[in-house]
Amino acid sequence: MTSGLDLRLAVPAATAWLAAAVCCGVAPATTTVAIVVVAAAMTAAAMGRRLAIAAACVGALLGAASAALHVSQLHSGPVADLARSAHPHAALMLSLVRDPISRHNAHGRPYVLADATVTAVDRRPAHSPVLVIAHGGGWLGLLPGQRVQVNARLARPRAGDDIAAVVLPTGAPVRVGQPPWWQRVAGEMRARLRAACARLPPDERGLVPGLVVGDVSRMPQSLTDAFRVSGLTHLNAVSGENCAIVLATVGAVLRRTPLRRGARIAVAGASLAAFVGLARPSPSVLRAATMGGAALLAMSVGRRAQPVPLLSAAVLLLVLTNPFLGRSVGFALSVVATAAIVLLASRWADALSRRMPRWLALAVAVPAAAQVACTPLLVLVFGQATPWAVPANLLAAPAVGPATVAGIVTAVVATLSPALGSVLAWTAALPAAWLALVARSMAALPGASARWPSGVSGAGLLALVAGMWIWMALVRRRLSLRRAMLETWPR
């Protein structure tokens, strides 16, 4: 226990994360040796009553074991064997995991990317995740859960990838059956949302679906670039913030009903599950739902020691379920942002609420804390340190919640009444227009598109600048205090 924070679960969660990240990139035999060494260290630490070291070893042991199991499964089975063979051609049965997306190569030639699971190879049962890279038609518009049969060539994945093979189809996919009903409902709602936004101005037409379900297919390229330069790109992907907004809105409504606590929790959980279905239950969305739910639940707990164990449990659960998340930058950003929300946002909101309403203070504090915490990682990996990111997020924060909630309501209503949905789309367009204005205005400011050095040097430079800023703030505070003391000193 340090400074009122319960770090007992944070230590094994961190070491499990680190062990999973390392062991997912090495051979299972190397991981086995590491497991034996860590087990011996854990035994020695337990016998010597070094509980912190023993807890760290337990986390590392779990992370390494989970990684070894997952890597072994990826490297075995008919899909991996076929990808390593001399004639890697077969008839495959695939089940799509998420919506196929269109991309263009360096020569401008279009192709389609799709995450899928191979369920059969030449009618032999299988269960292996793959990445489909298709240059033919018939893929766009397929829903997650749709089964297709296709003739394809298989290629080996890169080391450390969380797939068993790369599938290169030699023909168009043949649909087998229909997707699950909830995927069809979610697909219909997404289509109705796009249709309801069809009469909006270009920026709002593409931005509203992006804010609600991460559908950026109609975003103007200039607006996409403005969001990237201004540090607002995270608004166009389903994140923990979206899930927290959904849960917070549902919770505010439920508190005004006579339902008991258990019933309110059940309704809130069902609402989150429905949102996950609408936004597509891909691994990234499931991760966002877990982290967003953890952030909201942690902020609702009265005791200060609760948020860190809750966040640590979520990290541990996700890493052990899918150890390849340990190597994901998106996962790291989710964890860092959630940690900032549960540890800093409430305190910042308390300070801001002295000058503004509490709801507005929270709307400003949550994205500001997340952006400040994520900036070092963005610099280290991407060299992205937009100087206007924090002001842009502060200006955008009050509009994110209303735009998201209005967009979800529009999607639901448009499914039942397209005409009414088209009218309601304007309620989401108003805050979306503000977000577009903020992004374009901030992207046009001096230095917005400048690149920061990436890697350790960039992170070190950022730390130096931040340290100087903090030192100057402390000096100003000391001078102000000294000036106040002199002014009140009796003469």
TARA-V913196 format. One record per residue. N is the residue number from 1. RES is the residue in one small letter. SS is DSSP state (H for helix, E for strand, L for the rest). OMEGA is omega in degrees with one decimal (* if undefined). Layout:
BEGIN
n->{N	N}
res->{RES	RES}
ss->{SS	SS}
omega->{OMEGA	OMEGA}
END
This chain:
BEGIN
n->{1	2	3	4	5	6	7	8	9	10	11	12	13	14	15	16	17	18	19	20	21	22	23	24	25	26	27	28	29	30	31	32	33	34	35	36	37	38	39	40	41	42	43	44	45	46	47	48	49	50	51	52	53	54	55	56	57	58	59	60	61	62	63	64	65	66	67	68	69	70	71	72	73	74	75	76	77	78	79	80	81	82	83	84	85	86	87	88	89	90	91	92	93	94	95	96	97	98	99	100	101	102	103	104	105	106	107	108	109	110	111	112	113	114	115	116	117	118	119	120	121	122	123	124	125	126	127	128	129	130	131	132	133	134	135	136	137	138	139	140	141	142	143	144	145	146	147	148	149	150	151	152	153	154	155	156	157	158	159	160	161	162	163	164	165	166	167	168	169	170	171	172	173	174	175	176	177	178	179	180	181	182	183	184	185	186	187	188	189	190	191	192	193	194	195	196	197	198	199	200	201	202	203	204	205	206	207	208	209	210	211	212	213	214	215	216	217	218	219	220	221	222	223	224	225	226	227	228	229	230	231	232	233	234	235	236	237	238	239	240	241	242	243	244	245	246	247	248	249	250	251	252	253	254	255	256	257	258	259	260	261	262	263	264	265	266	267	268	269	270	271	272	273	274	275	276	277	278	279	280	281	282	283	284	285	286	287	288	289	290	291	292	293	294	295	296	297	298	299	300	301	302	303	304	305	306	307	308	309	310	311	312	313	314	315	316	317	318	319	320	321	322	323	324	325	326	327	328	329	330	331	332	333	334	335	336	337	338	339	340	341	342	343	344	345	346	347	348	349	350	351	352	353	354	355	356	357	358	359	360	361	362	363	364	365	366	367	368	369	370	371	372	373	374	375	376	377	378	379	380	381	382	383	384	385	386	387	388	389	390	391	392	393	394	395	396	397	398	399	400	401	402	403	404	405	406	407	408	409	410	411	412	413	414	415	416	417	418	419	420	421	422	423	424	425	426	427	428	429	430	431	432	433	434	435	436	437	438	439	440	441	442	443	444	445	446	447	448	449	450	451	452	453	454	455	456	457	458	459	460	461	462	463	464	465	466	467	468	469	470	471	472	473	474	475	476	477	478	479	480	481	482	483	484	485	486	487	488	489	490	491}
res->{m	t	s	g	l	d	l	r	l	a	v	p	a	a	t	a	w	l	a	a	a	v	c	c	g	v	a	p	a	t	t	t	v	a	i	v	v	v	a	a	a	m	t	a	a	a	m	g	r	r	l	a	i	a	a	a	c	v	g	a	l	l	g	a	a	s	a	a	l	h	v	s	q	l	h	s	g	p	v	a	d	l	a	r	s	a	h	p	h	a	a	l	m	l	s	l	v	r	d	p	i	s	r	h	n	a	h	g	r	p	y	v	l	a	d	a	t	v	t	a	v	d	r	r	p	a	h	s	p	v	l	v	i	a	h	g	g	g	w	l	g	l	l	p	g	q	r	v	q	v	n	a	r	l	a	r	p	r	a	g	d	d	i	a	a	v	v	l	p	t	g	a	p	v	r	v	g	q	p	p	w	w	q	r	v	a	g	e	m	r	a	r	l	r	a	a	c	a	r	l	p	p	d	e	r	g	l	v	p	g	l	v	v	g	d	v	s	r	m	p	q	s	l	t	d	a	f	r	v	s	g	l	t	h	l	n	a	v	s	g	e	n	c	a	i	v	l	a	t	v	g	a	v	l	r	r	t	p	l	r	r	g	a	r	i	a	v	a	g	a	s	l	a	a	f	v	g	l	a	r	p	s	p	s	v	l	r	a	a	t	m	g	g	a	a	l	l	a	m	s	v	g	r	r	a	q	p	v	p	l	l	s	a	a	v	l	l	l	v	l	t	n	p	f	l	g	r	s	v	g	f	a	l	s	v	v	a	t	a	a	i	v	l	l	a	s	r	w	a	d	a	l	s	r	r	m	p	r	w	l	a	l	a	v	a	v	p	a	a	a	q	v	a	c	t	p	l	l	v	l	v	f	g	q	a	t	p	w	a	v	p	a	n	l	l	a	a	p	a	v	g	p	a	t	v	a	g	i	v	t	a	v	v	a	t	l	s	p	a	l	g	s	v	l	a	w	t	a	a	l	p	a	a	w	l	a	l	v	a	r	s	m	a	a	l	p	g	a	s	a	r	w	p	s	g	v	s	g	a	g	l	l	a	l	v	a	g	m	w	i	w	m	a	l	v	r	r	r	l	s	l	r	r	a	m	l	e	t	w	p	r}
ss->{L	E	L	L	E	L	L	H	H	H	H	H	H	H	H	H	H	H	H	H	H	H	H	L	L	L	L	H	H	H	H	H	H	H	H	H	H	H	H	H	H	H	H	H	H	H	H	L	L	L	H	H	H	H	H	H	H	H	H	H	H	H	H	H	H	H	H	H	H	H	H	H	H	H	L	L	L	H	H	H	H	H	H	H	L	L	L	L	E	E	E	E	E	E	E	E	L	L	L	L	E	E	E	E	L	L	L	L	L	E	E	E	E	E	E	E	E	E	E	E	E	L	L	E	E	E	E	E	E	E	E	E	E	E	L	L	L	L	L	L	L	L	L	L	L	L	E	E	E	E	E	E	E	E	E	L	L	L	L	L	L	L	L	L	E	E	E	E	E	L	L	L	L	E	E	E	L	L	L	L	H	H	H	H	H	H	H	H	H	H	H	H	H	H	H	H	L	L	L	L	L	H	H	H	H	H	H	H	H	H	H	H	H	L	L	L	L	L	L	L	H	H	H	H	H	H	H	H	H	H	L	L	H	H	H	H	L	L	L	H	H	H	H	H	H	H	H	H	H	H	H	H	H	H	L	L	L	L	L	L	H	H	H	H	H	H	H	H	H	H	H	H	H	H	H	H	H	H	H	L	L	L	H	H	H	H	H	H	H	H	H	H	H	H	H	H	H	H	H	H	L	L	L	L	L	H	H	H	H	H	H	H	H	H	H	H	H	H	H	H	H	L	H	H	H	H	H	L	H	H	H	H	H	H	H	H	H	H	H	H	H	H	H	H	H	H	H	H	H	H	H	H	L	L	L	L	L	H	H	H	H	H	H	H	H	H	H	H	H	H	H	H	H	H	H	H	H	H	H	H	H	H	L	L	L	L	L	L	H	H	H	H	H	H	H	H	H	H	H	H	H	H	H	H	H	H	H	H	H	H	H	H	H	H	H	H	L	H	H	H	H	H	H	H	H	H	H	H	H	H	H	H	H	H	H	H	H	H	H	H	H	H	H	L	L	L	L	L	L	L	L	L	L	L	H	H	H	H	H	H	H	H	H	H	H	H	H	H	H	H	H	H	H	H	H	H	H	H	H	H	H	H	H	H	H	H	H	H	L	L	L}
omega->{-177.3	178.6	177.7	-179.3	179.5	-176.1	-174.9	178.8	-179.4	-178.8	177.4	177.4	180.0	-179.1	175.1	177.3	-178.4	-178.9	179.1	-179.3	-178.3	-172.0	176.2	-179.3	-179.8	-179.3	178.1	179.5	177.7	177.8	178.9	177.2	179.5	179.9	179.5	-179.6	-179.7	178.6	178.1	178.3	179.2	179.3	179.7	-179.8	179.1	179.3	179.2	179.7	172.7	-170.0	-179.9	178.9	178.3	178.6	177.6	179.2	177.8	178.5	179.2	179.6	179.9	179.6	179.7	-179.7	178.5	178.4	180.0	-179.7	-178.1	179.3	178.1	178.7	179.3	-175.3	179.7	179.5	-174.7	-178.6	178.9	179.1	-179.5	179.8	179.6	-174.8	-179.2	-179.5	-172.5	178.1	-179.4	170.2	-173.0	167.5	-176.7	170.0	-176.0	-179.8	178.2	-178.1	173.4	-178.9	-178.5	177.9	176.6	178.9	-176.0	179.5	178.6	-179.1	-177.9	172.6	-175.3	174.3	178.8	171.6	-177.1	174.9	176.0	180.0	178.0	175.8	-175.9	178.3	173.1	-178.2	177.9	175.4	-175.7	175.9	-179.2	172.4	179.4	174.1	-173.2	177.1	178.1	-179.6	176.5	-176.0	-177.7	-178.2	175.9	-177.6	172.2	-177.1	178.0	175.3	178.9	174.5	-175.1	170.7	-172.6	170.5	-178.7	177.7	179.7	175.5	174.3	178.2	179.1	177.3	-178.0	176.6	179.4	-178.5	171.1	-177.7	179.5	-176.0	176.6	178.9	-179.1	178.8	176.3	-177.5	176.9	-178.9	-179.4	174.8	175.2	-174.0	-177.6	175.7	177.0	177.5	179.6	178.2	177.8	178.9	178.1	178.9	179.2	177.2	177.4	179.6	179.5	-178.9	-172.7	-176.9	178.2	173.5	-172.5	-178.7	-177.4	180.0	179.2	-173.2	-177.3	175.9	177.8	178.8	-172.0	-173.1	178.2	-179.8	-176.4	-175.6	-178.0	178.3	173.1	-177.2	179.6	178.6	176.0	178.4	179.6	177.4	-179.8	-176.9	-176.8	178.3	-178.7	-176.5	-176.5	179.9	-177.9	176.8	178.1	-174.9	177.1	178.2	177.2	-179.6	178.6	177.9	179.3	-178.0	179.9	179.7	178.6	179.4	178.5	178.3	-176.6	-179.9	179.6	178.2	179.3	-178.4	176.7	-174.5	-179.2	179.3	178.9	178.2	179.9	179.5	178.7	177.7	177.9	178.9	178.4	178.1	178.6	178.4	177.3	177.2	179.2	-178.0	-179.6	-178.1	173.6	179.9	-178.5	179.6	177.0	177.0	179.9	179.3	178.9	-177.6	178.0	176.4	178.1	179.8	-178.0	179.9	179.4	-179.9	-179.2	-179.5	-175.4	-175.8	-174.9	-176.1	-173.3	-173.0	-176.6	175.5	-179.8	178.0	179.3	178.3	178.5	178.5	-178.6	179.9	-177.7	-178.5	179.9	177.3	179.0	-175.2	178.6	173.6	179.0	-179.8	-175.5	175.8	178.3	177.5	179.3	178.4	178.3	-178.2	-178.4	-179.8	179.5	177.4	178.2	-179.5	-174.9	-177.0	-172.6	-170.3	-178.6	179.8	178.2	178.2	177.1	179.7	-178.3	-176.3	174.5	-176.8	-178.6	177.9	-176.5	-177.8	178.2	177.9	177.3	-180.0	178.5	-173.1	-175.2	179.6	179.4	178.5	179.8	-178.0	179.9	-178.6	-176.1	-175.1	178.3	179.9	177.4	177.8	-176.7	-173.6	-171.6	-172.9	-176.8	176.7	-178.2	-176.4	-178.1	-175.1	-177.9	175.3	179.7	179.0	177.6	179.5	-177.2	-171.4	-176.6	-176.8	-174.7	-178.8	178.7	-179.8	-179.0	-178.2	179.6	178.4	178.2	177.7	178.3	179.8	-179.5	-177.2	-178.9	177.2	-179.8	-178.0	-178.5	-179.0	178.7	177.5	178.1	177.2	-179.1	-179.6	179.1	176.6	174.4	-177.7	-177.4	176.1	177.2	177.7	176.9	179.0	178.4	179.0	178.6	-178.1	-178.3	-179.6	-179.3	179.6	-179.4	-178.6	-179.3	176.0	-176.5	-177.1	179.7	-179.5	176.4	177.4	-180.0	177.4	-176.0	-179.6	178.0	178.2	178.5	177.5	177.8	178.7	178.6	179.2	178.9	178.8	177.7	179.6	178.9	179.7	178.8	178.3	178.4	178.7	179.1	179.7	-180.0	178.7	178.4	178.9	-179.7	179.2	178.9	179.8	-179.5	-178.9	-179.2	-179.2	-178.6	-179.0	*}
END
